[in-house]
Amino acid sequence: MIASFHLVEYRRRSFSPPKRLAGQVNGLRFWRPLNIGGDFAWFREHPSRLALYPRLRPDLRRWAFYAVWNDEAFLDEFLAGSATGRAWRDAGAEAYHLWLRPIRARGQWQGIRLLQGSEASAPGGGPVAYLARLDLSVRATVAMWGSAAPALLHHLPDRDEMLLGIPLVDRPYTQPVSFSLWRTSDAAMAFAHRESGHRDAIRRLQRSQHDVVARFSSAGFEPYRCEGTWKGRDPLRALREAA
């Protein structure tokens, strides 16, 4: 079983992206459109509430899609021949597609729970991707956007370590999601566990929601294949050329 992640910028606003494809597309086990809430690279240069809050509104031209597949052949078939794949090519100004081999999965969200038992060995020193999803109470939602997220902006790694970082939304405000692409797993783990910014943000949420860790789902992936660009660049290109 593999996962995929797709970033699509439409030429016009898309009010109703494809939502209910699981069960209708061969080999597709899970499908979720996610609205994009900005870019961590931009927030790194503008670490303030004034920068963050306007970008919490939905951007209806830019969407992300996360999927889980029985195997790679079904994903290839979907991109090449499905109505959604054609729409991305015809109506999209830009698109970036990642093929993801799961290396770690924990949590109860279906899009991650399906991967449990399919994990492969972690790649040695290569790039990794992470998908994380929070399920927040009302109090924790206020804590998240009132203090935890704005404070975390000051601690975002530079582009040499975090190659791509996209804040996303499942259910507005209460179910934030993030997708990030890292040069190495060591860089990702240093940000998540060994540096103060991320740890402080989690502690702030735990004071408002004691079970926030239990309602947190995350998965790590080996991004073993990619196509297209995002904002004019392929984040993995420099790593591939240096290899």
Rosetta silent file (secondary structure, phi, psi, omega in degrees, C-alpha in Angstrom):
SEQUENCE: MIASFHLVEYRRRSFSPPKRLAGQVNGLRFWRPLNIGGDFAWFREHPSRLALYPRLRPDLRRWAFYAVWNDEAFLDEFLAGSATGRAWRDAGAEAYHLWLRPIRARGQWQGIRLLQGSEASAPGGGPVAYLARLDLSVRATVAMWGSAAPALLHHLPDRDEMLLGIPLVDRPYTQPVSFSLWRTSDAAMAFAHRESGHRDAIRRLQRSQHDVVARFSSAGFEPYRCEGTWKGRDPLRALREAA
SCORE:     score description
SCORE:     0.000 S_00000001
   1 L     0.000  139.212  177.939    0.000    0.000    0.000 S_00000001
   2 E  -129.846  168.784  173.592    1.245    3.516   -0.827 S_00000001
   3 E  -120.199  166.809  174.228    0.029    7.079   -0.351 S_00000001
   4 E  -142.587  155.005  178.937    0.134   10.085   -2.624 S_00000001
   5 E  -136.172  132.537 -173.696    0.047   13.833   -2.143 S_00000001
   6 E  -131.042  127.390  173.543   -0.967   16.307   -4.832 S_00000001
   7 E  -108.119  126.174 -176.058   -0.708   20.091   -4.864 S_00000001
   8 E  -132.080  127.761  169.897   -2.855   21.766   -7.526 S_00000001
   9 E  -108.058  116.771  179.828   -3.252   25.423   -8.382 S_00000001
  10 E   -83.838  154.021  176.419   -6.317   25.957  -10.570 S_00000001
  11 L   -69.955  -29.172  176.880   -6.564   28.790  -13.051 S_00000001
  12 L  -126.451  162.446  179.194   -9.915   29.717  -11.517 S_00000001
  13 L   -61.497  136.446  178.747  -11.341   29.242   -8.058 S_00000001
  14 L  -111.248  107.826 -177.777  -12.584   25.712   -7.447 S_00000001
  15 L   -83.105  -20.069 -176.261  -15.535   25.663   -5.068 S_00000001
  16 L  -140.833   77.613  176.379  -16.122   21.928   -5.310 S_00000001
  17 L   -68.732  162.597 -179.497  -12.975   19.844   -5.854 S_00000001
  18 L   -58.750  125.865 -172.235  -13.427   16.071   -6.224 S_00000001
  19 L  -116.788  -35.482 -169.245  -14.412   14.794   -2.761 S_00000001
  20 L  -118.641   64.634 -177.365  -15.914   11.301   -2.856 S_00000001
  21 L   -94.698  -25.548  179.712  -13.606    9.238   -5.018 S_00000001
  22 L   -60.721  129.818 -175.976  -12.808    6.401   -2.597 S_00000001
  23 L    91.508  -14.060  178.631  -14.840    3.406   -3.697 S_00000001
  24 L  -108.900  -17.812 -178.478  -15.333    4.890   -7.177 S_00000001
  25 L  -113.346  133.865 -178.690  -11.720    4.708   -8.419 S_00000001
  26 L   -56.066  128.631  173.249   -9.895    1.398   -8.806 S_00000001
  27 L    77.433    0.715 -177.544   -7.475    0.727   -5.984 S_00000001
  28 E   -91.052  118.952 -177.518   -8.235    3.946   -4.085 S_00000001
  29 E   -96.092  -29.288 -177.389   -8.696    3.307   -0.356 S_00000001
  30 E  -152.558  143.865 -178.811   -8.849    6.877    0.964 S_00000001
  31 E  -147.495  130.934  178.486   -9.221   10.335   -0.573 S_00000001
  32 E  -147.341  118.258  169.338   -9.312   13.760    1.058 S_00000001
  33 E   -76.641  139.936 -177.591   -9.174   17.267   -0.462 S_00000001
  34 E  -132.477  128.976  178.886   -7.449   19.724    1.880 S_00000001
  35 E   -77.570  143.004 -177.446   -7.469   23.477    1.555 S_00000001
  36 E   -88.154  130.127 -178.481   -4.073   25.164    1.577 S_00000001
  37 L  -108.488   38.110  178.823   -3.503   27.752    4.294 S_00000001
  38 L   114.849 -150.005 -176.036   -0.363   29.437    3.018 S_00000001
  39 L  -153.278  128.646 -178.788    3.238   28.293    2.890 S_00000001
  40 H   -62.235  -30.949  178.299    5.681   27.714    5.739 S_00000001
  41 H   -62.676  -39.610  178.375    8.477   29.281    3.683 S_00000001
  42 H   -69.387  -42.921  179.346    6.491   32.539    3.496 S_00000001
  43 H   -63.579  -31.609  177.764    5.592   32.390    7.192 S_00000001
  44 H   -61.055  -34.334  179.582    9.275   31.876    8.014 S_00000001
  45 H   -86.487  -15.342 -177.717    9.960   35.283    6.465 S_00000001
  46 L  -134.473   67.820 -173.128    6.850   36.883    8.038 S_00000001
  47 L   -82.993   76.173 -178.265    6.508   35.339   11.542 S_00000001
  48 L  -150.205  161.629  175.002    3.606   37.336   12.947 S_00000001
  49 H   -62.556  -36.554  179.386   -0.112   37.151   13.643 S_00000001
  50 H   -61.638  -30.043  176.602   -0.686   39.802   10.985 S_00000001
  51 H   -80.956  -37.346 -173.626    0.844   37.410    8.457 S_00000001
  52 H   -74.016  -50.537 -167.764   -0.878   34.293    9.771 S_00000001
  53 H   -62.284  -42.026  178.459   -4.506   35.286   10.291 S_00000001
  54 H   -61.616  -24.687 -177.468   -5.395   36.519    6.772 S_00000001
  55 H   -91.032    5.677  171.264   -4.131   33.182    5.412 S_00000001
  56 H   -80.759  -10.498  174.951   -6.451   31.149    7.594 S_00000001
  57 L   -76.730  147.312  179.647   -9.174   31.921    5.062 S_00000001
  58 L   -60.519  138.215  172.067   -9.691   29.290    2.346 S_00000001
  59 L  -104.716  103.408 -170.245   -7.732   29.783   -0.863 S_00000001
  60 L   -80.853   -0.103  173.468  -10.087   28.345   -3.450 S_00000001
  61 L   -95.873  -19.309 -176.557   -7.522   28.325   -6.253 S_00000001
  62 E  -119.587  123.006 -178.865   -5.011   26.146   -4.406 S_00000001
  63 E  -132.365  150.230  170.354   -5.901   22.696   -3.136 S_00000001
  64 E  -115.079  152.305  179.014   -4.036   19.689   -1.822 S_00000001
  65 E  -134.712  129.808  178.846   -5.218   16.096   -2.146 S_00000001
  66 E  -116.791  136.417 -175.505   -4.086   13.172   -0.019 S_00000001
  67 E  -143.261  154.821  173.833   -4.815    9.583   -1.028 S_00000001
  68 E  -122.914  133.540 -173.144   -4.068    5.999   -0.049 S_00000001
  69 E  -125.431  152.636  174.860   -3.777    3.334   -2.769 S_00000001
  70 L   -64.656  -38.846  172.159   -3.555   -0.440   -2.914 S_00000001
  71 L  -163.315  175.190 -172.263   -0.436   -0.075   -5.063 S_00000001
  72 H   -63.925  -32.386 -176.360    1.368    2.290   -7.421 S_00000001
  73 H   -61.146  -36.891  179.083   -0.239    0.999  -10.605 S_00000001
  74 H   -67.944  -36.983  176.320   -3.660    2.311   -9.554 S_00000001
  75 H   -64.877  -44.485  178.773   -2.221    5.765   -8.869 S_00000001
  76 H   -60.933  -42.845  178.668   -0.518    5.858  -12.267 S_00000001
  77 H   -61.914  -41.874 -179.771   -3.771    4.811  -13.951 S_00000001
  78 H   -62.318  -48.100 -178.101   -5.674    7.511  -12.061 S_00000001
  79 H   -66.153  -36.194 -175.632   -3.287   10.316  -13.053 S_00000001
  80 H   -80.166  -36.438 -168.206   -3.126    9.244  -16.684 S_00000001
  81 H  -125.234   -7.015 -175.746   -6.727    8.417  -17.442 S_00000001
  82 L   -81.596  162.645  176.325   -9.224    9.638  -14.862 S_00000001
  83 H   -63.047  -36.836  178.407  -11.463   12.678  -15.188 S_00000001
  84 H   -66.491  -44.574  177.454   -9.735   14.209  -12.157 S_00000001
  85 H   -59.393  -41.967  178.059   -6.286   13.682  -13.644 S_00000001
  86 H   -66.022  -40.001  179.856   -7.401   15.299  -16.902 S_00000001
  87 H   -63.782  -38.465  177.450   -8.965   18.222  -15.022 S_00000001
  88 H   -62.443  -38.489  179.410   -5.715   18.828  -13.163 S_00000001
  89 H   -73.154  -40.436 -173.438   -3.866   18.974  -16.473 S_00000001
  90 H   -82.848  -39.066 -175.304   -6.480   21.060  -18.313 S_00000001
  91 H  -103.348   -4.245 -177.697   -7.673   23.438  -15.580 S_00000001
  92 E   -91.874  135.047  173.286   -4.558   23.555  -13.451 S_00000001
  93 E   -78.156  -29.002 -178.927   -1.988   26.319  -13.685 S_00000001
  94 E  -161.031  149.772  177.726    0.521   24.149  -11.810 S_00000001
  95 E  -152.289  147.952  178.123    0.604   20.772  -10.091 S_00000001
  96 E  -136.511  127.541 -174.729    3.054   18.730   -8.056 S_00000001
  97 E  -121.466  134.611  179.161    2.569   15.021   -7.384 S_00000001
  98 E  -124.449  131.420  172.122    4.400   12.869   -4.845 S_00000001
  99 E   -94.444  127.752 -169.047    4.436    9.085   -4.574 S_00000001
 100 E  -125.716  122.627  175.223    4.868    8.164   -0.900 S_00000001
 101 E   -96.843  119.898 -176.059    6.010    4.876    0.636 S_00000001
 102 E   -67.682  136.277  176.009    4.930    4.716    4.320 S_00000001
 103 E  -120.925  -14.650  176.589    7.693    4.229    6.879 S_00000001
 104 E  -160.417  138.785  179.176    5.748    5.120   10.044 S_00000001
 105 E  -149.388  128.425  176.232    2.055    5.568   10.838 S_00000001
 106 E  -148.707  147.464 -179.609    0.289    6.232   14.116 S_00000001
 107 L   119.023  170.808 -172.475   -3.087    7.642   15.098 S_00000001
 108 L  -101.328   -7.256  177.901   -6.765    7.013   14.500 S_00000001
 109 L   -63.125  133.884 -172.502   -7.453    9.160   11.436 S_00000001
 110 H   -58.227  -37.953 -178.089   -8.519    6.796    8.678 S_00000001
 111 H   -64.261  -18.756  176.328   -6.088    8.210    6.119 S_00000001
 112 H  -105.824  -37.365 -179.721   -3.217    7.181    8.373 S_00000001
 113 H   -59.059  -34.470  178.853   -4.745    4.162   10.129 S_00000001
 114 L   -61.486  -25.571 -177.169   -5.047    2.401    6.752 S_00000001
 115 L   -81.106  -16.910 -175.629   -1.256    2.532    6.385 S_00000001
 116 L   -63.981  128.312 -174.229   -0.563    0.699    9.635 S_00000001
 117 L    97.572  -10.189  179.563    0.999   -2.659    8.838 S_00000001
 118 L  -107.755    6.454 -174.501    2.286   -1.484    5.441 S_00000001
 119 L   -66.792  138.457  174.570    5.326    0.409    6.714 S_00000001
 120 L  -100.680  174.641  176.525    8.665   -0.211    4.993 S_00000001
 121 L   -66.929  144.842  179.380   12.133    0.351    6.403 S_00000001
 122 L   -66.873  141.106  177.977   13.145    3.999    6.711 S_00000001
 123 L   -66.985  149.252 -178.798   15.466    5.226    3.945 S_00000001
 124 L   -86.540   97.673  173.407   19.057    5.765    4.972 S_00000001
 125 L    80.030    2.059 -178.980   19.783    9.466    4.958 S_00000001
 126 L   -90.462 -178.438  179.820   17.431   10.390    2.121 S_00000001
 127 L   -67.226  151.893  177.686   14.523   12.826    2.022 S_00000001
 128 E  -135.025  156.780  175.390   11.396   12.127    4.049 S_00000001
 129 E  -124.098  150.414  179.179    7.867   13.519    4.086 S_00000001
 130 E  -134.726  136.933  172.303    5.492   13.896    7.029 S_00000001
 131 E  -118.287  128.842 -179.225    1.748   14.331    7.226 S_00000001
 132 E  -133.182  142.820 -177.927    0.285   15.378   10.572 S_00000001
 133 E  -138.829  131.713  176.448   -3.317   16.022   11.613 S_00000001
 134 E  -108.632  147.141  174.891   -4.739   17.422   14.857 S_00000001
 135 L  -121.704  102.468 -167.214   -8.297   17.049   16.141 S_00000001
 136 L  -102.068  144.766  168.665   -8.831   20.001   18.503 S_00000001
 137 L   -75.122  174.379  178.804  -11.419   20.841   21.121 S_00000001
 138 H   -61.768  -46.269  179.853  -12.884   24.353   21.211 S_00000001
 139 H   -62.138  -42.777 -179.649  -10.451   25.441   23.947 S_00000001
 140 H   -68.933  -31.132  175.802   -7.484   23.942   22.123 S_00000001
 141 H   -61.895  -43.678  176.966   -8.569   25.618   18.868 S_00000001
 142 H   -62.639  -42.250  179.397   -8.378   28.997   20.612 S_00000001
 143 H   -65.827  -38.772 -178.953   -4.971   28.070   22.047 S_00000001
 144 H   -59.290  -53.389 -172.695   -3.732   26.850   18.671 S_00000001
 145 H   -89.272  -18.084  178.454   -4.477   30.010   16.728 S_00000001
 146 H   -82.260  -32.977 -176.230   -4.161   32.445   19.619 S_00000001
 147 H  -142.147  -44.431 -172.392   -0.676   31.505   20.777 S_00000001
 148 H   -63.027  -52.233 -178.588    0.756   28.108   19.735 S_00000001
 149 H   -66.026  -47.158  178.186    0.822   28.639   15.956 S_00000001
 150 H   -58.902  -38.914  179.500    1.977   32.300   15.997 S_00000001
 151 H   -69.003  -34.184 -177.947    4.835   31.450   18.392 S_00000001
 152 H   -67.520  -26.537 -178.717    5.888   28.446   16.301 S_00000001
 153 H   -57.470  -28.975 -178.822    6.410   30.625   13.208 S_00000001
 154 H   -75.376   -7.987 -174.637    9.622   31.981   14.762 S_00000001
 155 H  -115.143    7.310 -178.082   11.102   28.466   14.914 S_00000001
 156 L   -65.510  134.446  179.493   10.497   27.172   11.378 S_00000001
 157 L   -66.746  161.856  178.530   13.640   25.626    9.838 S_00000001
 158 L   -77.970  172.680 -172.380   15.219   27.120    6.740 S_00000001
 159 L   -68.662  -19.460  176.600   14.656   25.766    3.247 S_00000001
 160 L   -67.577  -25.403  179.835   17.884   23.743    3.304 S_00000001
 161 L  -101.848  -54.049  176.089   16.307   21.488    5.948 S_00000001
 162 E   -95.646  102.313 -172.855   12.544   21.756    5.357 S_00000001
 163 E   -71.532  -30.810 -179.627   12.339   21.593    1.568 S_00000001
 164 E  -154.627  134.949  176.970    8.582   22.157    1.439 S_00000001
 165 E  -142.461  121.892 -175.205    6.050   22.935    4.148 S_00000001
 166 E  -125.713  115.832  170.236    2.328   23.379    3.554 S_00000001
 167 E   -78.645  136.517 -173.004   -0.232   24.190    6.275 S_00000001
 168 E  -131.443  170.529  179.655   -3.570   22.609    5.409 S_00000001
 169 E  -134.816  126.934  168.604   -7.132   22.392    6.691 S_00000001
 170 L   -89.783  -80.888  168.124   -9.397   19.359    6.974 S_00000001
 171 L   -95.111  130.264 -173.109  -12.245   20.845    9.002 S_00000001
 172 L   -49.962  128.121  172.472  -11.693   24.622    9.283 S_00000001
 173 L    71.342  -44.431 -174.282   -9.700   25.663   12.365 S_00000001
 174 L   -86.778  -15.837 -179.617  -10.475   22.572   14.484 S_00000001
 175 L  -132.149   70.756  177.308   -8.652   20.016   12.294 S_00000001
 176 E   -72.426  146.897  179.889   -5.394   21.529   11.055 S_00000001
 177 E  -131.236  149.696  173.050   -3.140   19.361    8.893 S_00000001
 178 E  -135.628  146.185  172.656    0.423   19.887    7.758 S_00000001
 179 E  -125.088  130.653 -179.105    2.516   18.323    5.025 S_00000001
 180 E  -139.274  147.828 -179.732    6.273   18.764    5.040 S_00000001
 181 E  -122.277  126.218 -170.567    9.175   17.499    2.969 S_00000001
 182 E  -122.511  150.291  176.837   12.587   17.282    4.653 S_00000001
 183 L   -61.181  -43.766  179.098   16.167   16.782    3.528 S_00000001
 184 L  -143.998  161.060  175.610   16.645   14.052    6.170 S_00000001
 185 H   -67.278  -30.198  177.872   14.676   12.434    8.960 S_00000001
 186 H   -61.329  -39.919  179.128   17.235   13.829   11.444 S_00000001
 187 H   -64.944  -41.504  179.498   16.270   17.377   10.440 S_00000001
 188 H   -66.485  -43.279 -178.712   12.573   16.623   10.915 S_00000001
 189 H   -68.255  -33.860  177.383   13.106   14.933   14.289 S_00000001
 190 H   -63.034  -43.160  178.548   15.288   17.797   15.525 S_00000001
 191 H   -65.813  -42.992 -173.357   12.491   20.274   14.789 S_00000001
 192 H   -76.013  -35.241 -168.102    9.747   18.090   16.279 S_00000001
 193 H  -123.608  -26.008 -172.260   11.469   16.775   19.405 S_00000001
 194 H  -106.399  -12.335  179.049   14.804   18.410   20.169 S_00000001
 195 L  -106.938  154.379 -168.127   14.140   22.105   19.617 S_00000001
 196 H   -72.123  -33.746 -170.746   12.026   24.238   21.908 S_00000001
 197 H   -58.143  -51.289 -178.136    9.533   25.830   19.500 S_00000001
 198 H   -69.373  -40.970  178.522    7.533   22.739   18.555 S_00000001
 199 H   -61.621  -40.799  179.441    7.681   21.254   22.068 S_00000001
 200 H   -65.313  -37.774  179.057    6.395   24.521   23.561 S_00000001
 201 H   -64.119  -41.628  178.447    3.501   24.615   21.073 S_00000001
 202 H   -64.782  -42.581  178.932    2.453   21.071   22.040 S_00000001
 203 H   -61.134  -39.234  179.336    2.626   21.921   25.742 S_00000001
 204 H   -62.581  -40.951  178.597    0.427   24.959   25.142 S_00000001
 205 H   -68.651  -38.054 -179.583   -2.202   22.777   23.468 S_00000001
 206 H   -64.890  -28.829  176.733   -2.019   20.143   26.202 S_00000001
 207 H   -67.693  -23.979  179.863   -2.889   22.748   28.806 S_00000001
 208 H   -99.463  -21.159 -178.239   -6.151   23.318   26.915 S_00000001
 209 L  -147.675  102.101 -171.288   -6.820   19.733   25.810 S_00000001
 210 L   -65.220  -26.397 -177.699   -5.298   16.962   27.899 S_00000001
 211 L  -100.491   23.654 -175.656   -5.861   14.259   25.250 S_00000001
 212 L   -61.922  -35.124  179.148   -4.441   16.222   22.317 S_00000001
 213 L   -67.697  -38.709  178.945   -1.630   13.685   21.788 S_00000001
 214 L   -66.011  -26.040 -179.208   -4.128   10.809   21.682 S_00000001
 215 L  -101.551   21.356  178.552   -6.100   12.682   19.014 S_00000001
 216 E  -105.811  131.086  177.606   -3.005   13.408   16.938 S_00000001
 217 E  -121.371  138.956  179.695   -2.319   11.340   13.806 S_00000001
 218 E  -151.410  155.305  177.066    0.893   11.381   11.815 S_00000001
 219 E  -144.654  143.385  173.297    2.737    9.403    9.186 S_00000001
 220 E  -108.916  146.640 -174.083    6.248    9.461    7.786 S_00000001
 221 E  -137.837  153.330  163.748    6.985    8.589    4.178 S_00000001
 222 E   -93.749  115.149  177.149    9.769    8.015    1.723 S_00000001
 223 E   -81.530   89.581 -167.882    8.984   10.321   -1.248 S_00000001
 224 E   -90.020   -7.172  179.832   10.337    7.949   -3.857 S_00000001
 225 E  -157.056  146.813  178.273    8.904    9.585   -6.986 S_00000001
 226 E  -150.968  158.191  176.304    7.601   13.011   -7.996 S_00000001
 227 E  -144.452  144.958  174.552    6.298   14.908  -11.013 S_00000001
 228 E    90.723 -165.739 -179.558    5.671   18.575  -11.725 S_00000001
 229 L  -141.388  163.082  172.467    6.523   21.717   -9.802 S_00000001
 230 E  -134.420  122.861 -173.928    5.150   23.899   -7.040 S_00000001
 231 L    54.818   39.583  173.181    5.752   27.655   -7.224 S_00000001
 232 L    80.695    7.165 -178.520    8.017   26.995  -10.179 S_00000001
 233 E  -142.128  153.940  171.746   10.326   24.490   -8.529 S_00000001
 234 L  -100.883  109.731 -175.266   10.661   20.824   -7.729 S_00000001
 235 L   -59.760  -22.479 -178.370   11.783   20.705   -4.074 S_00000001
 236 L   -93.762   -4.672 -173.216   13.467   17.337   -4.584 S_00000001
 237 H   -61.929  -47.586 -177.616   15.370   18.244   -7.752 S_00000001
 238 H   -61.518  -36.834  178.824   18.543   19.526   -6.095 S_00000001
 239 H   -67.531  -40.715  179.618   18.760   16.415   -3.925 S_00000001
 240 H   -65.675  -40.839 -178.038   18.334   14.129   -6.927 S_00000001
 241 H   -69.617  -29.490 -179.814   20.953   15.988   -8.948 S_00000001
 242 H   -80.075  -18.532 -176.016   23.439   15.863   -6.084 S_00000001
 243 L   -71.715    0.000    0.000   22.968   12.129   -5.566 S_00000001
